[in-house]
């Protein structure tokens, strides 16, 4: 169950990083056509507008660092005279330092973005403060700031890397024969016991990484000991459950979700037990939407917008973006029905509208999402085809945004 303490601004929470109740997330867990003619772009917002926009990035706005042309036109609709006219946040399952993603968005789309508008896959881990002072094995990519610096920015203070493990225990990693010891060496007797594993994204050289992570989990953090299987498993935290993502390749590429599938399969094969996670963040986890929408509320205050009733969530992945938005709406409705509005922490929100675009993982030539028969989602999220069905579908984000503005009754004062 998702548990959160009393509301406080996430910007302050990020700086303090010391809320001693972890945001705990063990995951359970209409087609709108549109004309293709040139669209009016000079839109006028009114005080009656009570909606916000949540954009995925890869496959919706960018392909790698290259902008999708329609995304540039879409941003012209919401970004006027140096500022956003609608509460807008960007939520991605990508890994990396927030400032680097901000720079990519600004350069590609000709907009100015506040870092507080960008939620990376690992961003909600800022709130898992119970683990920040533990000795943690940190695994992840080297790009966009690197996993070590990203973990440090999240608040983790006692970090062990795979290279640290290889140095301390030279006989563990026998995958790469170039790294085999050429003479007799000893394990480091003073190496600390690892208390948790943090997977920020898929590392390089999966085979060696999988071996060492499994060594740590099976030995309760002491990989120079024999495996100790019992009722308690060392805590594992992971961000980004996407099996695939869309870059510049014409077909989707493996994401961190693929790495997690390998880890889970190997652990169960070796132990006969399923791997357990203490935290899973990134879309479609509810905690990520909660975190994102709280930031959106703060942004709305800067625009003097009193409340947000509806958030339109634009994405290209039915089993990540669409599933997550629909799941959060389902959770929100249940919380309101049970009188537990504060559980979702977003006071005025009534629903998220999932908006699927055809410029990324999902291709418009494929069957519509409700016809999905293969579950590409994470193991801990029960497959529900109805949650993969988008509320709105459009060829691209520009067309989708025009449909949203029409639905919300946003007026325009001139035509191109």
QUIQUI-V408013 format. One record per backbone hydrogen bond with DSSP energy under -1.0 kcal/mol. CO is the residue of the C=O (numbers start at 0). NH is the residue of the N-H. Records with the same first field share a line. If there is no record, write none. Layout:
# QUIQUI-V408013
CO=NH / NH
This chain:
# QUIQUI-V408013
8=12
9=13
10=14
11=15
12=16
21=23
24=279
27=381
40=42
41=412
45=48
49=308 / 309
51=311
52=88
53=313
54=90
56=59 / 60 / 61
60=67
61=58
62=65
65=62
67=70
68=72
69=73
70=74
71=75
73=76
74=78
77=84
79=82
82=79
86=52
88=54
89=118
93=120
96=100
97=101
98=102
99=103
100=104
101=105
102=106
103=107
104=108
105=109
113=116
114=117
116=89
118=91
119=122
121=124
122=125
123=126
124=127
126=22 / 128
127=130
130=133
131=156
134=194 / 195
135=159
136=197
138=199
140=146
142=145
143=96
145=149
146=150
147=151
148=152
149=153
150=155
157=135
159=137
160=164
161=165
162=166
163=167
164=168
167=187
168=171
175=178
176=179
187=190
195=136
196=236
197=138
198=238
204=208
205=209
206=210
207=211
208=212
209=213
210=214
211=215
212=216
213=217
214=218
215=220
216=219
217=227
220=193
221=224
234=196
235=277 / 278
236=198
237=280
241=256
242=254
244=252
252=244
254=257
255=259
256=260
257=261
258=262
259=263
260=264
261=265
262=266
263=267
264=268
265=269
266=270
267=271
278=237
280=239
281=284
284=288
285=289
286=290
287=291
288=292
289=293
290=294
291=295
292=296
293=297
294=298
295=299
296=300
297=301
299=304
300=303
308=349 / 350
309=51
310=352
311=53
312=354
313=55
314=356
315=361
316=319 / 320 / 321
317=322
319=323
320=324
321=325
322=326
323=327
324=328
325=329
326=330
327=331
328=332
329=333
330=334
331=335
332=336
333=337
334=339
335=338
339=342
340=343
350=310
352=312
353=391
354=314
355=393
362=365
367=370
368=371
377=380
383=386
385=388
391=355
395=399
396=400
397=401
398=402
399=403
400=404
401=405
402=406
403=407
404=409
410=43
